[in-house]
Amino acid sequence: MADAGQPLADRVAVVTGAARGIGRATALALGKSGAHVVAIDLDEAAVKPTADAVSALGRKGLALGADVGDLRSIDGMVRRIIDSFGRIDVLVNNAGVTRRAYVMDLTEEDWDRIMRVNGKGVFFCLQRVAREMIPRRSGVIVNIASIAGKGYAGASNVIYAGSKGAVISMTRMAALQLAPHNINVNAICPGTTVTALSDANLRTRAADEGVTVEEMARRRNAAIPLGRANEPEDIAALAVFLATPGARNITGQSFNVDGGIIFD
Ligand SMILES: NC(=O)c1ccc[n+]([C@@H]2O[C@H](COP(=O)([O-])OP(=O)(O)OC[C@H]3O[C@@H](n4cnc5c(N)ncnc54)[C@H](O)[C@@H]3O)[C@@H](O)[C@H]2O)c1
């Protein structure tokens, strides 16, 4: 049982892309704050350990396989969550993809793959989950954008930057249109965060610049004012706060968690 004193006691939270990285850390942090957690990823087997870790905390943890780039898959996912829990209180739209590439090397395939998950996926998960939140006049949506969407020069590629700018813009307008229904929508813009995604970018960058991965990591961190990359838990902590009653009057905002790289 969740302790009734916990800020998210018995809330139902959904996290996409929860098999690893920021999504997994966020699912666990929500569980530690008292929430039941539905952990979504492409492959149910890959995300099951996240749900099991939430269950080990004494909350309900449910693993679901779903592709957030596919509307039928999103609708099936929402139906299964409502069948199991009856409601959704918190959505963390976290699933995202990229690859490090120079502007002139990007392809139509890159556009379709990145926009399908980072743009279409975020929008339709938000819309379909908001449809369940509106009748209850309550809900919190947290979109994981990126400082890439605010002009960060070290972003992995131009299409990715555009997809994250789209997330920031969608966060603002959705916040306005869902505010009358008492639904808060905010975005978190992580800087470099130590995950499989950033590791792949780091390796490509090191190869491009002809240095070791260790040297590339040193240079990357030296360019961060606080001198360190994020751990996934640094993003999870803000996602939890945005889901708590203390954040009830915060909406439409995009918060940087980046060690001081970007100020706007
Ligand atoms: N790591 C960073 O440095 C960094 C920086 C800024 C923003 N972000 C953003 O944070 C989010 C999480 O990134 P991460 O670093 O933890 O990535 P990651 O690659 O470690 O994990 C992403 C997860 O999303 C899942 N996923 C991918 N496509 C999916 C789909 N169509 N449907 C369902 N799940 C899908 C993957 O299977 C994976 O488990 C992304 O939106 C990313 O753009 C990451």
Ligand as a Chemical Component Dictionary entry (heavy atoms), coordinates in Angstrom:
data_LIG
# 
_chem_comp.id                   LIG 
_chem_comp.type                 NON-POLYMER 
_chem_comp.pdbx_formal_charge   0 
_chem_comp.three_letter_code    LIG 
# 
loop_
_chem_comp_atom.comp_id 
_chem_comp_atom.atom_id 
_chem_comp_atom.alt_atom_id 
_chem_comp_atom.type_symbol 
_chem_comp_atom.charge 
_chem_comp_atom.model_Cartn_x 
_chem_comp_atom.model_Cartn_y 
_chem_comp_atom.model_Cartn_z 
_chem_comp_atom.pdbx_ordinal 
LIG N1  N1  N 0  19.553 11.296 -23.253 1  
LIG C1  C1  C 0  19.638 12.590 -23.531 2  
LIG O1  O1  O 0  20.729 13.164 -23.527 3  
LIG C2  C2  C 0  18.392 13.376 -23.827 4  
LIG C3  C3  C 0  18.516 14.772 -23.917 5  
LIG C4  C4  C 0  17.372 15.528 -24.212 6  
LIG C5  C5  C 0  16.164 14.896 -24.387 7  
LIG N2  N2  N 1  16.078 13.525 -24.302 8  
LIG C6  C6  C 0  14.756 12.939 -24.536 9  
LIG O2  O2  O 0  14.397 12.134 -23.425 10 
LIG C7  C7  C 0  13.543 11.077 -23.862 11 
LIG C8  C8  C 0  14.098 9.757  -23.363 12 
LIG O3  O3  O 0  15.414 9.613  -23.866 13 
LIG P1  P1  P 0  16.461 8.522  -23.338 14 
LIG O4  O4  O 0  17.793 9.160  -23.442 15 
LIG O5  O5  O -1 16.023 7.933  -22.048 16 
LIG O6  O6  O 0  16.341 7.460  -24.532 17 
LIG P2  P2  P 0  16.589 5.866  -24.602 18 
LIG O7  O7  O 0  16.894 5.584  -26.032 19 
LIG O8  O8  O 0  17.544 5.426  -23.546 20 
LIG O9  O9  O 0  15.142 5.299  -24.227 21 
LIG C9  C9  C 0  14.024 5.605  -25.044 22 
LIG C10 C10 C 0  12.988 4.517  -24.897 23 
LIG O10 O10 O 0  11.877 4.855  -25.768 24 
LIG C11 C11 C 0  11.443 3.672  -26.407 25 
LIG N3  N3  N 0  10.761 3.963  -27.651 26 
LIG C12 C12 C 0  11.330 4.393  -28.810 27 
LIG N4  N4  N 0  10.391 4.486  -29.771 28 
LIG C13 C13 C 0  9.220  4.110  -29.211 29 
LIG C14 C14 C 0  7.904  3.982  -29.714 30 
LIG N5  N5  N 0  7.613  4.237  -30.996 31 
LIG N6  N6  N 0  6.916  3.570  -28.866 32 
LIG C15 C15 C 0  7.220  3.267  -27.568 33 
LIG N7  N7  N 0  8.450  3.377  -27.049 34 
LIG C16 C16 C 0  9.439  3.785  -27.866 35 
LIG C17 C17 C 0  12.739 2.872  -26.623 36 
LIG O11 O11 O 0  12.464 1.495  -26.858 37 
LIG C18 C18 C 0  13.502 3.144  -25.339 38 
LIG O12 O12 O 0  13.217 2.185  -24.341 39 
LIG C19 C19 C 0  13.479 11.188 -25.389 40 
LIG O13 O13 O 0  12.293 11.870 -25.763 41 
LIG C20 C20 C 0  14.711 11.996 -25.722 42 
LIG O14 O14 O 0  14.573 12.691 -26.954 43 
LIG C21 C21 C 0  17.162 12.758 -24.032 44 
# 
loop_
_chem_comp_bond.comp_id 
_chem_comp_bond.atom_id_1 
_chem_comp_bond.atom_id_2 
_chem_comp_bond.value_order 
_chem_comp_bond.pdbx_ordinal 
LIG N1  C1  SING 1  
LIG C1  O1  DOUB 2  
LIG C1  C2  SING 3  
LIG C2  C3  SING 4  
LIG C2  C21 DOUB 5  
LIG C3  C4  DOUB 6  
LIG C4  C5  SING 7  
LIG C5  N2  DOUB 8  
LIG N2  C6  SING 9  
LIG N2  C21 SING 10 
LIG C6  O2  SING 11 
LIG C6  C20 SING 12 
LIG O2  C7  SING 13 
LIG C7  C8  SING 14 
LIG C7  C19 SING 15 
LIG C8  O3  SING 16 
LIG O3  P1  SING 17 
LIG P1  O4  DOUB 18 
LIG P1  O5  SING 19 
LIG P1  O6  SING 20 
LIG O6  P2  SING 21 
LIG P2  O7  DOUB 22 
LIG P2  O8  SING 23 
LIG P2  O9  SING 24 
LIG O9  C9  SING 25 
LIG C9  C10 SING 26 
LIG C10 O10 SING 27 
LIG C10 C18 SING 28 
LIG O10 C11 SING 29 
LIG C11 N3  SING 30 
LIG C11 C17 SING 31 
LIG N3  C12 SING 32 
LIG N3  C16 SING 33 
LIG C12 N4  DOUB 34 
LIG N4  C13 SING 35 
LIG C13 C14 SING 36 
LIG C13 C16 DOUB 37 
LIG C14 N5  SING 38 
LIG C14 N6  DOUB 39 
LIG N6  C15 SING 40 
LIG C15 N7  DOUB 41 
LIG N7  C16 SING 42 
LIG C17 O11 SING 43 
LIG C17 C18 SING 44 
LIG C18 O12 SING 45 
LIG C19 O13 SING 46 
LIG C19 C20 SING 47 
LIG C20 O14 SING 48 
# 
